[in-house]
Amino acid sequence: MLYNQTMIPKHYLHQLMRDRRAIRRYQNRPIEKELIEQLLETAMWAPSAHNRQPWRFAVLTDNEDKIRLARAMGEQLFKDRSSDGDPKPDIEADVARSRSRIVGAPVVIGVFLSMTAMDRYPDEKRNRAEHLMAVQSVAMAAQNLWLLAHAEGLGACWLCAPLFVPDLVRETLKLPDDWQAQGLMTLGWPAEERVKSRRPWRESVLFL
């Protein structure tokens, strides 16, 4: 059956994308497992390079798992910033903020990529491009997940910190060796409202 665009209310997607916000404070209210599964299944209909679907997701709902991950990442963050010579109070505040965002979310979804199904080449240039293609594919699935969560009334926030400690995240969560951490997405029923703006779109567009 051909897809019928009239199934989607006019301008609905436009408004959905404009209304999406990074929400960091959540109600003390669980998210049903069935809803999480539905969000992930639909998110994976994102386009991907060669249709290899390199995305991987690790869902954390248990507090002990979130605490363990936050502690490991926080300890490394403290070490890294200390070696940079940053003031200790600033480091401690940064660590506490990172910990609260992870532990305070009802659900944390680790977003990973795997290169196992991607092409391999004899030269490094094409291998780098292939890896970037996988990164782009995973990012599109993650964006799908965020928009779907927003459409369900959930709040979400993207945390890039795992990029600095991908091996630590994988090992802490006891995940397969080929899972490369890309980020964390926190999910929950919103306990805050946020307002954002964008610069004029014409500043970023050239019509050739």
PyRosetta script that sets phi, psi and omega in degrees:
from pyrosetta import init, pose_from_sequence

init()
pose = pose_from_sequence("MLYNQTMIPKHYLHQLMRDRRAIRRYQNRPIEKELIEQLLETAMWAPSAHNRQPWRFAVLTDNEDKIRLARAMGEQLFKDRSSDGDPKPDIEADVARSRSRIVGAPVVIGVFLSMTAMDRYPDEKRNRAEHLMAVQSVAMAAQNLWLLAHAEGLGACWLCAPLFVPDLVRETLKLPDDWQAQGLMTLGWPAEERVKSRRPWRESVLFL")
pose.set_psi(1, 132.6)
pose.set_omega(1, 177.5)
pose.set_phi(2, -70.4)
pose.set_psi(2, 143.4)
pose.set_omega(2, 179.8)
pose.set_phi(3, -70.2)
pose.set_psi(3, 132.9)
pose.set_omega(3, -178.0)
pose.set_phi(4, -103.5)
pose.set_psi(4, 109.9)
pose.set_omega(4, -177.4)
pose.set_phi(5, -65.1)
pose.set_psi(5, -20.0)
pose.set_omega(5, 179.9)
pose.set_phi(6, -70.6)
pose.set_psi(6, -9.6)
pose.set_omega(6, 177.1)
pose.set_phi(7, -66.6)
pose.set_psi(7, -24.9)
pose.set_omega(7, -180.0)
pose.set_phi(8, -97.5)
pose.set_psi(8, 126.3)
pose.set_omega(8, 178.3)
pose.set_phi(9, -55.9)
pose.set_psi(9, 142.4)
pose.set_omega(9, -177.9)
pose.set_phi(10, -56.4)
pose.set_psi(10, 132.0)
pose.set_omega(10, 176.8)
pose.set_phi(11, 69.8)
pose.set_psi(11, 3.2)
pose.set_omega(11, -177.2)
pose.set_phi(12, -60.0)
pose.set_psi(12, -48.0)
pose.set_omega(12, -178.3)
pose.set_phi(13, -65.1)
pose.set_psi(13, -37.3)
pose.set_omega(13, 178.0)
pose.set_phi(14, -58.4)
pose.set_psi(14, -47.8)
pose.set_omega(14, -177.6)
pose.set_phi(15, -69.2)
pose.set_psi(15, -38.6)
pose.set_omega(15, 179.2)
pose.set_phi(16, -58.5)
pose.set_psi(16, -45.6)
pose.set_omega(16, -178.8)
pose.set_phi(17, -68.8)
pose.set_psi(17, -36.7)
pose.set_omega(17, 179.6)
pose.set_phi(18, -70.0)
pose.set_psi(18, -30.8)
pose.set_omega(18, -176.2)
pose.set_phi(19, -85.1)
pose.set_psi(19, -14.2)
pose.set_omega(19, -177.9)
pose.set_phi(20, -61.3)
pose.set_psi(20, 137.5)
pose.set_omega(20, 179.4)
pose.set_phi(21, -137.0)
pose.set_psi(21, 158.4)
pose.set_omega(21, 170.3)
pose.set_phi(22, -82.6)
pose.set_psi(22, 110.6)
pose.set_omega(22, -177.9)
pose.set_phi(23, -106.5)
pose.set_psi(23, 125.9)
pose.set_omega(23, -174.5)
pose.set_phi(24, -113.8)
pose.set_psi(24, -9.7)
pose.set_omega(24, 179.5)
pose.set_phi(25, -118.1)
pose.set_psi(25, 132.0)
pose.set_omega(25, -172.8)
pose.set_phi(26, -128.0)
pose.set_psi(26, 154.6)
pose.set_omega(26, 173.3)
pose.set_phi(27, -70.8)
pose.set_psi(27, 155.5)
pose.set_omega(27, 175.5)
pose.set_phi(28, -82.8)
pose.set_psi(28, 72.0)
pose.set_omega(28, -173.8)
pose.set_phi(29, -144.3)
pose.set_psi(29, 125.8)
pose.set_omega(29, -176.9)
pose.set_phi(30, -70.9)
pose.set_psi(30, 160.6)
pose.set_omega(30, 173.5)
pose.set_phi(31, -107.7)
pose.set_psi(31, 128.8)
pose.set_omega(31, -177.5)
pose.set_phi(32, -61.0)
pose.set_psi(32, 138.8)
pose.set_omega(32, -179.1)
pose.set_phi(33, -59.3)
pose.set_psi(33, -37.8)
pose.set_omega(33, -179.0)
pose.set_phi(34, -61.9)
pose.set_psi(34, -36.4)
pose.set_omega(34, 179.2)
pose.set_phi(35, -68.7)
pose.set_psi(35, -42.3)
pose.set_omega(35, 178.3)
pose.set_phi(36, -60.5)
pose.set_psi(36, -44.0)
pose.set_omega(36, 179.5)
pose.set_phi(37, -62.4)
pose.set_psi(37, -41.7)
pose.set_omega(37, 179.9)
pose.set_phi(38, -64.5)
pose.set_psi(38, -42.6)
pose.set_omega(38, 178.7)
pose.set_phi(39, -60.5)
pose.set_psi(39, -45.5)
pose.set_omega(39, -178.0)
pose.set_phi(40, -67.7)
pose.set_psi(40, -42.1)
pose.set_omega(40, -179.3)
pose.set_phi(41, -61.3)
pose.set_psi(41, -43.9)
pose.set_omega(41, -179.7)
pose.set_phi(42, -71.2)
pose.set_psi(42, -37.6)
pose.set_omega(42, 179.5)
pose.set_phi(43, -58.3)
pose.set_psi(43, -31.6)
pose.set_omega(43, -176.6)
pose.set_phi(44, -77.7)
pose.set_psi(44, 4.4)
pose.set_omega(44, 170.7)
pose.set_phi(45, -86.3)
pose.set_psi(45, 13.4)
pose.set_omega(45, 175.1)
pose.set_phi(46, -64.6)
pose.set_psi(46, 155.3)
pose.set_omega(46, 172.6)
pose.set_phi(47, -69.3)
pose.set_psi(47, 152.7)
pose.set_omega(47, 177.4)
pose.set_phi(48, -147.8)
pose.set_psi(48, 153.5)
pose.set_omega(48, -179.7)
pose.set_phi(49, -59.0)
pose.set_psi(49, 127.5)
pose.set_omega(49, -178.4)
pose.set_phi(50, 57.4)
pose.set_psi(50, 12.4)
pose.set_omega(50, -173.5)
pose.set_phi(51, 57.5)
pose.set_psi(51, 34.4)
pose.set_omega(51, -179.0)
pose.set_phi(52, -84.9)
pose.set_psi(52, -13.0)
pose.set_omega(52, 174.1)
pose.set_phi(53, 51.4)
pose.set_psi(53, 64.2)
pose.set_omega(53, -173.4)
pose.set_phi(54, -79.6)
pose.set_psi(54, 2.8)
pose.set_omega(54, -178.2)
pose.set_phi(55, -72.5)
pose.set_psi(55, 147.9)
pose.set_omega(55, 173.3)
pose.set_phi(56, -139.0)
pose.set_psi(56, 144.6)
pose.set_omega(56, -178.4)
pose.set_phi(57, -132.0)
pose.set_psi(57, 136.5)
pose.set_omega(57, 174.5)
pose.set_phi(58, -118.3)
pose.set_psi(58, 120.0)
pose.set_omega(58, -174.7)
pose.set_phi(59, -99.8)
pose.set_psi(59, 121.8)
pose.set_omega(59, 179.5)
pose.set_phi(60, -110.3)
pose.set_psi(60, 117.9)
pose.set_omega(60, 175.6)
pose.set_phi(61, -121.6)
pose.set_psi(61, -18.4)
pose.set_omega(61, -179.5)
pose.set_phi(62, -82.2)
pose.set_psi(62, 131.8)
pose.set_omega(62, -177.4)
pose.set_phi(63, -60.2)
pose.set_psi(63, -37.2)
pose.set_omega(63, -179.0)
pose.set_phi(64, -62.8)
pose.set_psi(64, -38.8)
pose.set_omega(64, 178.1)
pose.set_phi(65, -65.1)
pose.set_psi(65, -42.7)
pose.set_omega(65, 179.6)
pose.set_phi(66, -66.7)
pose.set_psi(66, -41.0)
pose.set_omega(66, 178.9)
pose.set_phi(67, -63.9)
pose.set_psi(67, -42.8)
pose.set_omega(67, 180.0)
pose.set_phi(68, -62.3)
pose.set_psi(68, -43.2)
pose.set_omega(68, 179.0)
pose.set_phi(69, -66.5)
pose.set_psi(69, -45.9)
pose.set_omega(69, -179.6)
pose.set_phi(70, -61.6)
pose.set_psi(70, -39.3)
pose.set_omega(70, -179.8)
pose.set_phi(71, -65.6)
pose.set_psi(71, -45.4)
pose.set_omega(71, -178.7)
pose.set_phi(72, -63.7)
pose.set_psi(72, -45.2)
pose.set_omega(72, -179.9)
pose.set_phi(73, -67.3)
pose.set_psi(73, -37.7)
pose.set_omega(73, 179.8)
pose.set_phi(74, -65.0)
pose.set_psi(74, -40.2)
pose.set_omega(74, 179.1)
pose.set_phi(75, -63.8)
pose.set_psi(75, -40.7)
pose.set_omega(75, 178.6)
pose.set_phi(76, -69.4)
pose.set_psi(76, -38.5)
pose.set_omega(76, 176.9)
pose.set_phi(77, -60.6)
pose.set_psi(77, -42.0)
pose.set_omega(77, 179.0)
pose.set_phi(78, -62.4)
pose.set_psi(78, -43.3)
pose.set_omega(78, 179.4)
pose.set_phi(79, -63.7)
pose.set_psi(79, -45.7)
pose.set_omega(79, -176.9)
pose.set_phi(80, -64.2)
pose.set_psi(80, -46.1)
pose.set_omega(80, -178.0)
pose.set_phi(81, -72.3)
pose.set_psi(81, -30.0)
pose.set_omega(81, 175.9)
pose.set_phi(82, -65.5)
pose.set_psi(82, -40.9)
pose.set_omega(82, 178.6)
pose.set_phi(83, -67.7)
pose.set_psi(83, -22.9)
pose.set_omega(83, 175.3)
pose.set_phi(84, -77.2)
pose.set_psi(84, -12.2)
pose.set_omega(84, -179.2)
pose.set_phi(85, 83.8)
pose.set_psi(85, 19.6)
pose.set_omega(85, -179.8)
pose.set_phi(86, -73.3)
pose.set_psi(86, 152.2)
pose.set_omega(86, 178.6)
pose.set_phi(87, -59.9)
pose.set_psi(87, 136.4)
pose.set_omega(87, -177.1)
pose.set_phi(88, -57.9)
pose.set_psi(88, -43.1)
pose.set_omega(88, 178.9)
pose.set_phi(89, -59.7)
pose.set_psi(89, -36.9)
pose.set_omega(89, 178.6)
pose.set_phi(90, -66.7)
pose.set_psi(90, -40.1)
pose.set_omega(90, 179.3)
pose.set_phi(91, -64.3)
pose.set_psi(91, -46.8)
pose.set_omega(91, -178.3)
pose.set_phi(92, -62.1)
pose.set_psi(92, -37.8)
pose.set_omega(92, 177.8)
pose.set_phi(93, -66.8)
pose.set_psi(93, -39.0)
pose.set_omega(93, 179.0)
pose.set_phi(94, -64.8)
pose.set_psi(94, -44.1)
pose.set_omega(94, 179.2)
pose.set_phi(95, -63.3)
pose.set_psi(95, -44.2)
pose.set_omega(95, -179.7)
pose.set_phi(96, -63.6)
pose.set_psi(96, -39.6)
pose.set_omega(96, 179.3)
pose.set_phi(97, -64.7)
pose.set_psi(97, -43.6)
pose.set_omega(97, 178.7)
pose.set_phi(98, -63.1)
pose.set_psi(98, -43.8)
pose.set_omega(98, -179.4)
pose.set_phi(99, -62.6)
pose.set_psi(99, -44.8)
pose.set_omega(99, -176.9)
pose.set_phi(100, -64.2)
pose.set_psi(100, -34.0)
pose.set_omega(100, -179.5)
pose.set_phi(101, -68.9)
pose.set_psi(101, -34.3)
pose.set_omega(101, -179.8)
pose.set_phi(102, -80.4)
pose.set_psi(102, -51.2)
pose.set_omega(102, -175.3)
pose.set_phi(103, -72.0)
pose.set_psi(103, -29.5)
pose.set_omega(103, -176.7)
pose.set_phi(104, -80.1)
pose.set_psi(104, -5.3)
pose.set_omega(104, -179.4)
pose.set_phi(105, -91.9)
pose.set_psi(105, 134.6)
pose.set_omega(105, 176.7)
pose.set_phi(106, -58.4)
pose.set_psi(106, -36.9)
pose.set_omega(106, -179.6)
pose.set_phi(107, -134.6)
pose.set_psi(107, 135.2)
pose.set_omega(107, 173.0)
pose.set_phi(108, -122.5)
pose.set_psi(108, 126.4)
pose.set_omega(108, 179.4)
pose.set_phi(109, -112.8)
pose.set_psi(109, 115.7)
pose.set_omega(109, 174.6)
pose.set_phi(110, -78.6)
pose.set_psi(110, 130.5)
pose.set_omega(110, -178.8)
pose.set_phi(111, -108.1)
pose.set_psi(111, 123.7)
pose.set_omega(111, -174.6)
pose.set_phi(112, -131.1)
pose.set_psi(112, 165.3)
pose.set_omega(112, 170.3)
pose.set_phi(113, -127.9)
pose.set_psi(113, 153.2)
pose.set_omega(113, 175.3)
pose.set_phi(114, -127.1)
pose.set_psi(114, 133.8)
pose.set_omega(114, -179.8)
pose.set_phi(115, -93.3)
pose.set_psi(115, 6.7)
pose.set_omega(115, -172.1)
pose.set_phi(116, -60.4)
pose.set_psi(116, -33.9)
pose.set_omega(116, -177.6)
pose.set_phi(117, -98.7)
pose.set_psi(117, -2.8)
pose.set_omega(117, -177.8)
pose.set_phi(118, -80.8)
pose.set_psi(118, 160.9)
pose.set_omega(118, -179.1)
pose.set_phi(119, -71.5)
pose.set_psi(119, 154.8)
pose.set_omega(119, 175.5)
pose.set_phi(120, -125.9)
pose.set_psi(120, 144.7)
pose.set_omega(120, -175.7)
pose.set_phi(121, -127.6)
pose.set_psi(121, 159.8)
pose.set_omega(121, 178.9)
pose.set_phi(122, -75.0)
pose.set_psi(122, -12.0)
pose.set_omega(122, -178.4)
pose.set_phi(123, -117.1)
pose.set_psi(123, 149.2)
pose.set_omega(123, -175.5)
pose.set_phi(124, -69.1)
pose.set_psi(124, -32.4)
pose.set_omega(124, -178.4)
pose.set_phi(125, -58.9)
pose.set_psi(125, -49.1)
pose.set_omega(125, -179.4)
pose.set_phi(126, -71.0)
pose.set_psi(126, -32.6)
pose.set_omega(126, 176.9)
pose.set_phi(127, -64.5)
pose.set_psi(127, -38.7)
pose.set_omega(127, 176.2)
pose.set_phi(128, -63.6)
pose.set_psi(128, -41.8)
pose.set_omega(128, 178.4)
pose.set_phi(129, -64.0)
pose.set_psi(129, -39.7)
pose.set_omega(129, 179.2)
pose.set_phi(130, -63.4)
pose.set_psi(130, -40.9)
pose.set_omega(130, 178.4)
pose.set_phi(131, -64.6)
pose.set_psi(131, -41.4)
pose.set_omega(131, 178.9)
pose.set_phi(132, -64.2)
pose.set_psi(132, -36.7)
pose.set_omega(132, 176.1)
pose.set_phi(133, -61.2)
pose.set_psi(133, -38.8)
pose.set_omega(133, 177.5)
pose.set_phi(134, -67.3)
pose.set_psi(134, -41.9)
pose.set_omega(134, 177.3)
pose.set_phi(135, -58.7)
pose.set_psi(135, -45.4)
pose.set_omega(135, 179.7)
pose.set_phi(136, -62.0)
pose.set_psi(136, -40.0)
pose.set_omega(136, 180.0)
pose.set_phi(137, -62.6)
pose.set_psi(137, -46.0)
pose.set_omega(137, 179.7)
pose.set_phi(138, -64.1)
pose.set_psi(138, -39.2)
pose.set_omega(138, 179.6)
pose.set_phi(139, -62.2)
pose.set_psi(139, -38.1)
pose.set_omega(139, 179.2)
pose.set_phi(140, -67.2)
pose.set_psi(140, -37.3)
pose.set_omega(140, 176.4)
pose.set_phi(141, -67.1)
pose.set_psi(141, -38.4)
pose.set_omega(141, 178.4)
pose.set_phi(142, -65.3)
pose.set_psi(142, -40.2)
pose.set_omega(142, 176.5)
pose.set_phi(143, -63.6)
pose.set_psi(143, -41.2)
pose.set_omega(143, 174.7)
pose.set_phi(144, -55.8)
pose.set_psi(144, -47.0)
pose.set_omega(144, -178.2)
pose.set_phi(145, -59.5)
pose.set_psi(145, -43.6)
pose.set_omega(145, -179.0)
pose.set_phi(146, -63.9)
pose.set_psi(146, -47.0)
pose.set_omega(146, -179.0)
pose.set_phi(147, -65.4)
pose.set_psi(147, -38.3)
pose.set_omega(147, 177.7)
pose.set_phi(148, -64.2)
pose.set_psi(148, -42.4)
pose.set_omega(148, 178.0)
pose.set_phi(149, -61.2)
pose.set_psi(149, -43.3)
pose.set_omega(149, 179.4)
pose.set_phi(150, -62.8)
pose.set_psi(150, -39.8)
pose.set_omega(150, 179.6)
pose.set_phi(151, -63.9)
pose.set_psi(151, -26.7)
pose.set_omega(151, 179.1)
pose.set_phi(152, -87.6)
pose.set_psi(152, 0.6)
pose.set_omega(152, -179.6)
pose.set_phi(153, 91.2)
pose.set_psi(153, 4.2)
pose.set_omega(153, 179.5)
pose.set_phi(154, -83.9)
pose.set_psi(154, 155.4)
pose.set_omega(154, 170.2)
pose.set_phi(155, -100.0)
pose.set_psi(155, 152.6)
pose.set_omega(155, -179.3)
pose.set_phi(156, -148.5)
pose.set_psi(156, 157.9)
pose.set_omega(156, 175.8)
pose.set_phi(157, -147.5)
pose.set_psi(157, 141.8)
pose.set_omega(157, -179.0)
pose.set_phi(158, -100.5)
pose.set_psi(158, 127.9)
pose.set_omega(158, 178.4)
pose.set_phi(159, -114.5)
pose.set_psi(159, 120.5)
pose.set_omega(159, -176.9)
pose.set_phi(160, -87.2)
pose.set_psi(160, -8.2)
pose.set_omega(160, -171.2)
pose.set_phi(161, -51.7)
pose.set_psi(161, -34.7)
pose.set_omega(161, 180.0)
pose.set_phi(162, -57.7)
pose.set_psi(162, -21.6)
pose.set_omega(162, 177.7)
pose.set_phi(163, -61.3)
pose.set_psi(163, -27.7)
pose.set_omega(163, -179.5)
pose.set_phi(164, -81.5)
pose.set_psi(164, -22.0)
pose.set_omega(164, -176.6)
pose.set_phi(165, -138.1)
pose.set_psi(165, 55.1)
pose.set_omega(165, -174.0)
pose.set_phi(166, -62.6)
pose.set_psi(166, -40.0)
pose.set_omega(166, -179.7)
pose.set_phi(167, -67.7)
pose.set_psi(167, -39.0)
pose.set_omega(167, 179.2)
pose.set_phi(168, -62.2)
pose.set_psi(168, -43.8)
pose.set_omega(168, 179.2)
pose.set_phi(169, -63.0)
pose.set_psi(169, -46.2)
pose.set_omega(169, -179.2)
pose.set_phi(170, -62.0)
pose.set_psi(170, -44.8)
pose.set_omega(170, -177.6)
pose.set_phi(171, -70.0)
pose.set_psi(171, -38.9)
pose.set_omega(171, 179.6)
pose.set_phi(172, -62.6)
pose.set_psi(172, -38.4)
pose.set_omega(172, -179.2)
pose.set_phi(173, -89.8)
pose.set_psi(173, -0.8)
pose.set_omega(173, 178.3)
pose.set_phi(174, 56.7)
pose.set_psi(174, 51.4)
pose.set_omega(174, -178.5)
pose.set_phi(175, -99.5)
pose.set_psi(175, 164.6)
pose.set_omega(175, 179.9)
pose.set_phi(176, -58.4)
pose.set_psi(176, 151.8)
pose.set_omega(176, -174.8)
pose.set_phi(177, -61.7)
pose.set_psi(177, -26.9)
pose.set_omega(177, -176.4)
pose.set_phi(178, -85.3)
pose.set_psi(178, -2.3)
pose.set_omega(178, -179.8)
pose.set_phi(179, -80.9)
pose.set_psi(179, 115.8)
pose.set_omega(179, -180.0)
pose.set_phi(180, -104.3)
pose.set_psi(180, 118.6)
pose.set_omega(180, -175.5)
pose.set_phi(181, -66.7)
pose.set_psi(181, 132.6)
pose.set_omega(181, 176.9)
pose.set_phi(182, -113.4)
pose.set_psi(182, -31.2)
pose.set_omega(182, -179.8)
pose.set_phi(183, 174.2)
pose.set_psi(183, 177.3)
pose.set_omega(183, 174.2)
pose.set_phi(184, -122.5)
pose.set_psi(184, 139.9)
pose.set_omega(184, 173.0)
pose.set_phi(185, -116.7)
pose.set_psi(185, 119.5)
pose.set_omega(185, 175.9)
pose.set_phi(186, -90.0)
pose.set_psi(186, 144.6)
pose.set_omega(186, -177.5)
pose.set_phi(187, -134.6)
pose.set_psi(187, 145.0)
pose.set_omega(187, 174.6)
pose.set_phi(188, 179.7)
pose.set_psi(188, 169.6)
pose.set_omega(188, 175.0)
pose.set_phi(189, -76.6)
pose.set_psi(189, 126.8)
pose.set_omega(189, -169.3)
pose.set_phi(190, -60.0)
pose.set_psi(190, 141.4)
pose.set_omega(190, 172.4)
pose.set_phi(191, -120.8)
pose.set_psi(191, 19.8)
pose.set_omega(191, 178.0)
pose.set_phi(192, -156.7)
pose.set_psi(192, 162.0)
pose.set_omega(192, 172.4)
pose.set_phi(193, -121.9)
pose.set_psi(193, 143.4)
pose.set_omega(193, -179.0)
pose.set_phi(194, -133.5)
pose.set_psi(194, 148.8)
pose.set_omega(194, 178.7)
pose.set_phi(195, -117.7)
pose.set_psi(195, 133.4)
pose.set_omega(195, 179.6)
pose.set_phi(196, -130.8)
pose.set_psi(196, 165.0)
pose.set_omega(196, 176.2)
pose.set_phi(197, -137.9)
pose.set_psi(197, 168.3)
pose.set_omega(197, 175.2)
pose.set_phi(198, -132.6)
pose.set_psi(198, 147.0)
pose.set_omega(198, 175.5)
pose.set_phi(199, -69.3)
pose.set_psi(199, 160.5)
pose.set_omega(199, -177.9)
pose.set_phi(200, -53.1)
pose.set_psi(200, 131.5)
pose.set_omega(200, -173.8)
pose.set_phi(201, -61.5)
pose.set_psi(201, -28.7)
pose.set_omega(201, -177.5)
pose.set_phi(202, -64.4)
pose.set_psi(202, -21.8)
pose.set_omega(202, 178.7)
pose.set_phi(203, -67.6)
pose.set_psi(203, -18.5)
pose.set_omega(203, -176.2)
pose.set_phi(204, -113.8)
pose.set_psi(204, 9.0)
pose.set_omega(204, -173.6)
pose.set_phi(205, -128.8)
pose.set_psi(205, 136.7)
pose.set_omega(205, 170.4)
pose.set_phi(206, -121.8)
pose.set_psi(206, 128.4)
pose.set_omega(206, 172.5)
pose.set_phi(207, -96.0)
pose.set_psi(207, 117.4)
pose.set_omega(207, -176.2)
pose.set_phi(208, -102.7)
pose.dump_pdb("model.pdb")
